Amino acid sequence: MAENRTDSSGAFGLTGRGPAYVREAARRLEALLEGQEEAFAAAAEAVKTCVAGDGLVYLFGSGHSHMLAEEGHYRAGGLACVVPILSSAIMLHEGAAASTRFERVSGVAAIVFSRYPIGPGDVVVVFSTSGVNAVPVEAAKLARAAGATVVAVTSQAYSARVAAGRERLADVASIVLDNKAPPGDACVELAADGIRAGPISTVVGATLLNALLIEASARLVADGVEPPIYVSANMPGAAARNAALVARYRARNPHL
């Protein structure tokens, strides 16, 4: 019978790198808002004002960042006024390599955004960890030109490392939230040659998004305004509540 190999964690033959990722994620989440409390508060206030004024909160990202747009959409415990901006060309399921090329092409954002009537009073959250590709940068510019408040969720360290003179998402957004991902995103070193694994941007990005929506919702409640929050379909009374919210936003959300 093969003997279980143990490491410094002394558990089940683990190398320690998997548990190290969990610890690293926890560490990063704990410190996520440190040093950017003012920016987070400004973003929450912008979302609160948007929702109170019957605006929409649009979420956009290309490549893996599109998952964060879907994270906020039609979600139990989430705001019903959230609208994802989605296009197969810059997502992964119909051609990952092609999507990587498309997100670097100028003009693509204008085509994608033409489907969404973004305007003053809306908030657009743009996710891009590298923060330098053409599509997210141009998306932020389009949203600001339409009068929306643009919240960037990006890595300041990553974009500073790779910008090489290019305009960054952080340069054009109204409010910048730093996901604090390292350059290259991967956060666990596997070998002495420097190879790293474990992308962290999705974990921290989803946390930052939900924290933002929760803070905005709590501010609405404090002002005596009921936030339009979906309830899990398995909970009592959910069907009627959610149906009313879908009816309220369907005409303005093409993904409902």
Secondary structure, 3 states (H helix, E strand, C coil): CCCCCCCCCCCCCCCCHHHHHHHHHHHHHHCCCCCCHHHHHHHHHHHHHHHHCCCCEEEEECHHHHHHHHHCCCCCCCECCEEEECCHHHCCCCCHHHHHHHCCCCCHHHHHHCCCCCCCCCEEEEECCCCCCHHHHHHHHHHHHCCCEEEEEECHHHHHHHCCCCCCHHHHCCEEEECCCCCCCEEEECCCCCCEEEECHHHHHHHHHHHHHHHHHHHHHHCCCCCCECCCCCCCCHHHHHHHHHHHHHHHCCCC
